[in-house]
Structure formats: C-alpha cells, structure tokens
Amino acid sequence: MDLKIDCINKTDRYSPHERIRYVGGFNVGATTRWKITQQQAIDYIEGREHTFYTMVNGRRANVIVAVHNGNKYIKTENDGEQPNNLLSLPECS
C-alpha cells in the first residue's frame, strides 16, 4: 500500500538534526489517522509491505531508508527542495 505521510514527531522539533520518532497520515479512503514509529516505517519499506511519500507544494517525494553512521533512518528522495520534505511537515497530534 502507498501511504502519504503528512505529519511527524521528532525528539526535538526545533532541531533539524534530531531523529524522527513518528510519522502519520490519513487511512486511505477514511477520515481516521494512522501513526507509526520510524522503525516501523523502515520495517515496512524494507519488507516491501508499504511505500510512503510526502506531497509538498504539489510535488511528490518518495520516502526511502538511508543509513548514517550505521543508523537507519527515513528521508525523502532528493527532489531538489530544501529542507527535507519530512522534516518540514507539521507535528502529528
């Protein structure tokens, strides 16, 4: 399933260098929301169970798994936009 991420929670919302804890969005065809940990999103992507994307200013950016200093994290593919689309999303409630 292809899921749109429209909000995040970080360990420190004001620091662009802090890790994302949670991502969330609306369930397909419903008014209910979903919210999962970054690790769950990584597992879904690597297990090919779900794909994720963001839509910012009408532009889609796919979410991928990256590794920095041996730690896996999620980010958007390079779409030429700064900052990273995930980090610019609003807080999940």
Backbone as numpy.savetxt, mean C-alpha at the origin, in Angstrom:
# Nx Ny Nz CAx CAy CAz Cx Cy Cz
-7.29 -11.34 -6.73 -8.13 -10.16 -6.73 -7.24 -8.92 -6.73
-7.62 -7.93 -7.48 -6.90 -6.66 -7.61 -7.55 -5.66 -6.66
-6.82 -5.22 -5.63 -7.38 -4.36 -4.59 -6.72 -2.98 -4.59
-7.55 -1.96 -4.48 -7.05 -0.58 -4.42 -6.78 -0.19 -2.98
-5.57 0.26 -2.72 -5.20 0.79 -1.40 -5.49 2.29 -1.42
-6.30 2.76 -0.45 -6.60 4.19 -0.40 -6.26 4.84 0.93
-5.67 4.05 1.87 -5.22 4.64 3.13 -4.13 3.77 3.73
-3.35 4.36 4.63 -2.27 3.64 5.31 -2.20 4.09 6.76
-1.51 3.31 7.58 -1.10 3.72 8.92 0.38 3.44 9.02
1.13 4.44 9.50 2.57 4.28 9.67 2.91 4.33 11.14
4.12 3.90 11.47 4.57 3.97 12.85 4.73 5.42 13.29
5.12 6.30 12.38 5.27 7.72 12.65 4.79 8.45 11.40
3.58 8.93 11.40 2.94 9.49 10.21 3.74 10.62 9.58
4.51 11.37 10.37 5.19 12.55 9.84 6.59 12.26 9.32
7.04 11.02 9.43 8.37 10.68 8.94 8.23 9.82 7.69
8.75 10.28 6.54 8.66 9.48 5.32 9.53 8.23 5.36
10.39 8.13 6.37 11.31 7.00 6.43 10.79 5.86 7.31
9.66 6.06 7.98 9.12 5.02 8.84 8.33 4.01 8.04
8.24 2.82 8.56 7.55 1.73 7.87 6.03 1.88 7.94
5.41 1.39 6.90 3.95 1.31 6.87 3.54 0.12 7.73
2.57 0.32 8.62 2.07 -0.77 9.44 0.86 -1.45 8.79
-0.09 -0.63 8.33 -1.33 -1.15 7.76 -1.65 -0.46 6.45
-2.36 -1.17 5.58 -2.93 -0.58 4.37 -4.40 -0.96 4.36
-5.20 -0.13 3.69 -6.63 -0.42 3.66 -7.30 0.11 2.42
-8.55 -0.30 2.25 -9.35 0.14 1.12 -10.77 -0.38 1.26
-11.57 -0.17 0.23 -12.95 -0.65 0.22 -13.02 -2.02 -0.41
-13.88 -2.88 0.12 -14.14 -4.18 -0.51 -14.79 -3.95 -1.86
-14.46 -4.78 -2.83 -14.97 -4.65 -4.18 -16.49 -4.78 -4.17
-17.17 -3.78 -4.75 -18.62 -3.80 -4.85 -19.35 -3.65 -3.54
-18.68 -3.13 -2.51 -19.32 -3.01 -1.19 -18.95 -1.67 -0.56
-19.62 -1.37 0.53 -19.33 -0.14 1.26 -18.52 -0.43 2.52
-18.10 -1.68 2.70 -17.29 -2.03 3.86 -15.81 -1.92 3.51
-15.01 -1.70 4.54 -13.58 -1.51 4.35 -12.81 -2.74 4.79
-11.60 -2.89 4.24 -10.65 -3.89 4.69 -9.40 -3.17 5.16
-8.67 -3.80 6.07 -7.41 -3.25 6.57 -6.53 -4.43 6.96
-5.31 -4.46 6.42 -4.38 -5.56 6.69 -3.01 -4.99 7.03
-2.18 -5.83 7.63 -0.82 -5.40 7.95 0.03 -5.38 6.68
1.13 -4.66 6.76 2.06 -4.67 5.63 2.54 -6.09 5.35
2.82 -6.87 6.41 3.29 -8.25 6.21 2.24 -9.09 5.50
0.96 -8.91 5.83 -0.09 -9.65 5.14 -0.12 -9.27 3.65
0.04 -7.98 3.35 0.07 -7.54 1.95 1.24 -8.18 1.22
2.40 -8.22 1.86 3.58 -8.86 1.26 3.28 -10.33 0.98
2.70 -11.01 1.96 2.37 -12.43 1.78 1.39 -12.64 0.63
0.36 -11.78 0.54 -0.61 -11.89 -0.56 0.04 -11.67 -1.92
0.91 -10.68 -2.00 1.59 -10.39 -3.28 2.51 -11.54 -3.66
3.35 -11.97 -2.72 4.30 -13.04 -3.02 3.59 -14.38 -3.30
2.45 -14.61 -2.65 1.69 -15.82 -2.87 0.76 -15.74 -4.08
0.79 -14.59 -4.74 -0.04 -14.33 -5.93 -1.53 -14.50 -5.65
-1.91 -14.21 -4.39 -3.31 -14.30 -4.00 -4.05 -13.01 -4.33
-3.38 -11.88 -4.13 -3.95 -10.57 -4.43 -2.87 -9.68 -5.04
-3.32 -8.71 -5.83 -2.46 -7.62 -6.27 -3.04 -6.35 -5.68
-2.20 -5.35 -5.52 -2.64 -4.09 -4.93 -2.17 -2.94 -5.82
-2.88 -1.83 -5.73 -2.51 -0.64 -6.48 -3.02 0.60 -5.76
-2.49 1.76 -6.15 -3.01 3.05 -5.70 -3.49 3.81 -6.93
-4.34 4.78 -6.69 -4.81 5.66 -7.76 -4.69 7.08 -7.22
-3.70 7.80 -7.71 -3.45 9.17 -7.25 -3.45 10.08 -8.47
-4.26 11.12 -8.41 -4.40 12.06 -9.53 -4.73 11.34 -10.84
-5.59 10.32 -10.75 -6.02 9.61 -11.94 -5.00 8.64 -12.52
-3.90 8.44 -11.81 -2.84 7.55 -12.31 -2.72 6.32 -11.42
-2.75 5.16 -12.05 -2.61 3.91 -11.33 -1.13 3.60 -11.13
-0.80 3.13 -9.93 0.56 2.66 -9.64 0.44 1.32 -8.92
1.01 0.30 -9.50 0.97 -1.03 -8.88 1.88 -1.08 -7.66
1.46 -1.85 -6.67 2.23 -2.03 -5.44 3.07 -3.29 -5.59
4.35 -3.17 -5.23 5.28 -4.29 -5.35 6.00 -4.50 -4.02
6.65 -5.64 -3.89 7.47 -5.94 -2.72 8.91 -5.57 -3.06
9.53 -4.82 -2.17 10.93 -4.44 -2.33 11.69 -4.87 -1.07
13.02 -4.86 -1.15 13.86 -5.23 -0.02 14.89 -4.15 0.20
15.05 -3.72 1.46 16.08 -2.74 1.83 16.74 -3.23 3.11
18.06 -3.39 3.07 18.82 -3.90 4.22 18.24 -5.22 4.74
17.78 -6.07 3.83 17.25 -7.37 4.21 15.81 -7.37 4.70
15.18 -6.21 4.75 13.80 -6.11 5.22 12.86 -5.89 4.04
11.81 -6.71 3.95 10.82 -6.55 2.90 9.84 -5.45 3.28
9.40 -4.71 2.27 8.38 -3.69 2.45 7.64 -3.51 1.14
6.52 -2.80 1.18 5.77 -2.55 -0.04 5.97 -1.11 -0.47
5.92 -0.92 -1.78 6.02 0.41 -2.37 5.33 0.37 -3.72
5.11 1.53 -4.30 4.54 1.56 -5.64 5.67 1.50 -6.66
5.34 0.93 -7.82 6.30 0.94 -8.92 6.59 2.39 -9.28
7.74 2.64 -9.83 8.11 3.99 -10.21 7.17 4.49 -11.30
6.39 5.52 -10.94 5.45 6.09 -11.91 5.82 7.53 -12.25
7.03 7.95 -11.80 7.47 9.31 -12.09 6.92 10.35 -11.14
6.13 9.92 -10.17 5.54 10.85 -9.19 6.33 10.78 -7.89
6.47 11.91 -7.24 7.07 11.97 -5.92 6.11 12.72 -5.01
5.91 12.36 -3.75 6.54 11.22 -3.10 5.88 9.92 -3.50
6.39 8.83 -2.94 5.80 7.52 -3.18 4.30 7.59 -2.93
3.51 7.07 -3.87 2.06 7.14 -3.75 1.53 6.57 -2.45
2.10 5.48 -1.96 1.62 4.89 -0.71 1.82 5.84 0.45
2.98 6.45 0.53 3.29 7.32 1.65 2.46 8.60 1.65
1.89 8.97 0.52 1.11 10.20 0.46 -0.38 9.96 0.73
-0.78 8.70 0.95 -2.19 8.40 1.22 -2.58 8.84 2.63
-3.88 9.12 2.82 -4.34 9.52 4.17 -4.33 8.35 5.15
-4.48 8.67 6.42 -4.54 7.68 7.48 -5.81 6.84 7.39
-5.68 5.54 7.63 -6.85 4.67 7.77 -7.46 4.92 9.14
-8.76 4.84 9.20 -9.41 4.99 10.52 -9.61 3.66 11.17
